[in-house]
Amino acid sequence: MRITFLGTGDSMGTPRIYCDCKVCTEARMTGNNIRFRSSLLLEEEGQEPLLLDCGPDWRGQMERGGMRGMTQALLTHAHFDHIGGLTEWADACRWTEEVAQLYAPREVFGEIRSRFPWIERHLAMNVNDEGMAYGEWRITPWKVNHGKNGYSYAYHFDNTRTQVKWAYCSDAINLTERQKAPLTGLALLVLGTSYVKEPFPMDTRSVYDTTEALQLADEVRPNQLLFTHLSHDVDISKDYGLPSNVKFALTGTSLTV
């Protein structure tokens, strides 16, 4: 499976319109720290590309990647930075007279329907609580703690032929032992870490910081760990002394699992 990071940013993206910090300033000048809201493009031989989350930067991500359409997507939860592009996508489907396919747990669709009751005319909602197939991969969602923001879903990918496993967990904090269980034995873990060291009280937070994520990695021991959902606290040009198998994901980069 080929994985491309269409976006690696947190809910505000980088640069933040109100901010003149070093990272936001650099993002405006050279663009190294520019971050669209977090999203992946998954590609498997013989399958249509599969989008993972569709935030408000969807149109820019599509244009940047030279993509003129999309037929299907996985959704992690119904926060705006993960579904804000659905209305534009639905309108594109209206003009092209197509119906695209969305896959998510039932309660995620419940929230989407309450906000956009018309959207199913153009984006079909397929419940995937029990998992789904994508080529040789078995994709399974599981519910994770999202701190003050409630819940999100992470996704576990298991190749049914090679037994290679990886997981995407963009919005989580304080995972229980049961919620950590699908993170063991992974070739790759993509994990959300908004700050290097978040300075705010725990009861106001919703995503791991990098120091906490490294502690989690010591427990679950993935072969490779990539951080996404990055805020303007993270400067990709800075050396944070990360282990050799740990990196900050970069917008537009691809890898193969």
Secondary structure in CASP SS format (residue, H / E / C, confidence):
PFRMAT SS
TARGET T0000
AUTHOR 0000-0000-0000
METHOD secondary structure of the structure
MODEL  1
M C 1.00
R E 1.00
I E 1.00
T E 1.00
F E 1.00
L E 1.00
G E 1.00
T C 1.00
G E 1.00
D C 1.00
S C 1.00
M C 1.00
G C 1.00
T E 1.00
P C 1.00
R C 1.00
I C 1.00
Y C 1.00
C C 1.00
D C 1.00
C C 1.00
K H 1.00
V H 1.00
C H 1.00
T H 1.00
E H 1.00
A H 1.00
R H 1.00
M H 1.00
T C 1.00
G C 1.00
N C 1.00
N C 1.00
I C 1.00
R E 1.00
F C 1.00
R E 1.00
S C 1.00
S E 1.00
L E 1.00
L E 1.00
L E 1.00
E E 1.00
E C 1.00
E C 1.00
G C 1.00
Q C 1.00
E C 1.00
P C 1.00
L E 1.00
L E 1.00
L E 1.00
D C 1.00
C C 1.00
G C 1.00
P C 1.00
D C 1.00
W H 1.00
R H 1.00
G H 1.00
Q H 1.00
M H 1.00
E H 1.00
R H 1.00
G C 1.00
G C 1.00
M C 1.00
R C 1.00
G C 1.00
M C 1.00
T C 1.00
Q E 1.00
A E 1.00
L E 1.00
L C 1.00
T C 1.00
H C 1.00
A C 1.00
H C 1.00
F H 1.00
D H 1.00
H H 1.00
I H 1.00
G C 1.00
G C 1.00
L H 1.00
T H 1.00
E H 1.00
W H 1.00
A H 1.00
D H 1.00
A H 1.00
C H 1.00
R H 1.00
W H 1.00
T H 1.00
E C 1.00
E C 1.00
V C 1.00
A E 1.00
Q E 1.00
L E 1.00
Y E 1.00
A E 1.00
P C 1.00
R H 1.00
E H 1.00
V H 1.00
F H 1.00
G H 1.00
E H 1.00
I H 1.00
R H 1.00
S H 1.00
R H 1.00
F C 1.00
P C 1.00
W C 1.00
I H 1.00
E H 1.00
R H 1.00
H C 1.00
L E 1.00
A E 1.00
M E 1.00
N E 1.00
V E 1.00
N C 1.00
D C 1.00
E C 1.00
G C 1.00
M E 1.00
A E 1.00
Y E 1.00
G C 1.00
E C 1.00
W E 1.00
R E 1.00
I E 1.00
T E 1.00
P E 1.00
W E 1.00
K E 1.00
V E 1.00
N E 1.00
H C 1.00
G H 1.00
K H 1.00
N H 1.00
G C 1.00
Y E 1.00
S E 1.00
Y E 1.00
A E 1.00
Y E 1.00
H E 1.00
F E 1.00
D E 1.00
N E 1.00
T C 1.00
R C 1.00
T C 1.00
Q C 1.00
V C 1.00
K E 1.00
W E 1.00
A E 1.00
Y E 1.00
C E 1.00
S C 1.00
D C 1.00
A C 1.00
I C 1.00
N C 1.00
L C 1.00
T C 1.00
E H 1.00
R H 1.00
Q H 1.00
K H 1.00
A H 1.00
P H 1.00
L H 1.00
T C 1.00
G C 1.00
L C 1.00
A C 1.00
L E 1.00
L E 1.00
V E 1.00
L E 1.00
G E 1.00
T C 1.00
S C 1.00
Y C 1.00
V C 1.00
K C 1.00
E C 1.00
P C 1.00
F C 1.00
P C 1.00
M H 1.00
D H 1.00
T H 1.00
R C 1.00
S C 1.00
V C 1.00
Y C 1.00
D C 1.00
T H 1.00
T H 1.00
E H 1.00
A H 1.00
L H 1.00
Q H 1.00
L H 1.00
A H 1.00
D H 1.00
E H 1.00
V H 1.00
R C 1.00
P C 1.00
N C 1.00
Q E 1.00
L E 1.00
L E 1.00
F E 1.00
T E 1.00
H C 1.00
L E 1.00
S C 1.00
H C 1.00
D C 1.00
V C 1.00
D C 1.00
I C 1.00
S C 1.00
K C 1.00
D C 1.00
Y C 1.00
G C 1.00
L C 1.00
P C 1.00
S C 1.00
N C 1.00
V E 1.00
K E 1.00
F E 1.00
A C 1.00
L C 1.00
T C 1.00
G C 1.00
T C 1.00
S E 1.00
L E 1.00
T E 1.00
V C 1.00
END
